[in-house]
Amino acid sequence: MHDKLMIPTRLAAAPFYHQYTVEASFLQEKGAPFREEILWENGCMDEAPWDNPLTFVPTLFEEWEERLNVLDTCYAKRDTVSAEPVMIEQTAALLSVLSWMNRCRVPGADPDVFAAACADMRRMPSNVGGRLSFIVSRPSHHHSFMQLRSLFVESRKQFTLVKIEEKK
């Protein structure tokens, strides 16, 4: 693996990334935004995560459950500074979940680009575009956390339908 990996232009957007390269060691950490997509784009993964959502999406749901405890603690203490990076990483995870369960790569980290692409996706929570725009514009706010939590709950329900369809 190389020392630095290229971040696809569509994913190199604030607040997720502020540059077009990332240290390979950073992508070894859980929660690195769009980790699997960046690794795949750089030839470091054999299988694209959107080609096998039944394997990759549950991992992101597990990470969400782990990080949910951290976020609950941060917001209980009104520690928005510590909550913000976790919110950003988990917002990226949500974008991945929504894309992969529809068998496509993340169309873009920008909420407007993502919302436009959602129109062609079959499984999607209601009003996801506006809700994502709010979360991305204010990742440290408690209301953003509540919206992200709600979107994960709705996404899990949608993914259950995907699993049923895939097993037919």
C-alpha positions, -999 to 999 in steps of 0.1 A, spaced: 0 0 0 12 35 -8 19 61 19 -6 86 5 -38 77 -13 -59 98 -36 -94 108 -24 -118 107 -53 -129 143 -62 -165 135 -55 -157 126 -19 -131 153 -12 -156 178 2 -158 196 35 -165 187 62 -152 152 54 -119 161 37 -102 194 30 -76 179 6 -73 153 -22 -49 129 -6 -49 111 27 -23 91 46 -28 54 41 -24 48 78 -54 71 85 -76 47 64 -67 18 86 -87 34 114 -124 26 119 -145 56 110 -123 72 84 -148 89 61 -155 69 30 -127 45 39 -138 15 18 -145 37 -13 -111 54 -11 -93 20 -6 -112 5 -35 -105 35 -58 -68 32 -50 -67 -6 -58 -63 -16 -21 -95 -37 -20 -105 -65 -43 -143 -61 -39 -163 -29 -43 -185 -25 -12 -216 -16 -33 -213 -50 -51 -218 -68 -18 -240 -47 5 -250 -77 26 -213 -79 38 -203 -43 40 -234 -25 52 -238 -44 85 -203 -34 94 -212 2 92 -243 -4 113 -221 -20 139 -197 9 139 -227 33 143 -239 14 173 -204 17 189 -201 54 181 -237 61 192 -226 56 228 -198 81 223 -222 107 208 -248 101 236 -221 108 262 -208 139 244 -243 154 240 -252 146 276 -222 165 287 -229 193 261 -194 185 246 -201 195 210 -164 199 203 -158 161 209 -190 152 191 -183 170 159 -156 147 144 -177 116 153 -207 132 137 -187 139 105 -174 103 103 -209 88 110 -225 111 84 -201 97 58 -210 62 70 -246 70 65 -239 82 29 -221 49 23 -250 28 38 -276 46 17 -255 42 -15 -243 6 -10 -277 -8 -1 -288 7 -35 -258 -10 -51 -240 21 -61 -210 40 -50 -214 72 -30 -223 97 -57 -208 126 -38 -201 140 -3 -219 172 -11 -255 169 2 -269 185 -29 -251 161 -52 -262 132 -30 -298 144 -29 -300 147 -67 -286 111 -70 -311 98 -45 -339 103 -69 -326 73 -89 -322 51 -58 -349 27 -48 -344 25 -10 -341 58 7 -355 74 39 -379 102 33 -366 138 28 -331 125 31 -316 154 10 -328 182 33 -319 163 64 -284 156 52 -279 192 42 -288 203 78 -265 177 94 -235 186 72 -240 223 77 -242 220 115 -225 187 125 -220 196 161 -256 206 168 -277 183 190 -306 185 164 -282 172 138 -274 143 160 -311 135 164 -316 137 126 -286 114 120 -299 89 146 -333 89 129 -318 84 95 -298 54 107 -330 39 122 -349 44 89 -319 31 69 -318 0 90 -354 -7 81 -348 -1 45 -318 -24 46 -340 -51 61 -361 -50 29 -329 -51 8 -318 -83 27 -352 -99 20 -350 -90 -17 -314 -103 -20 -323 -137 -5 -351 -143 -30 
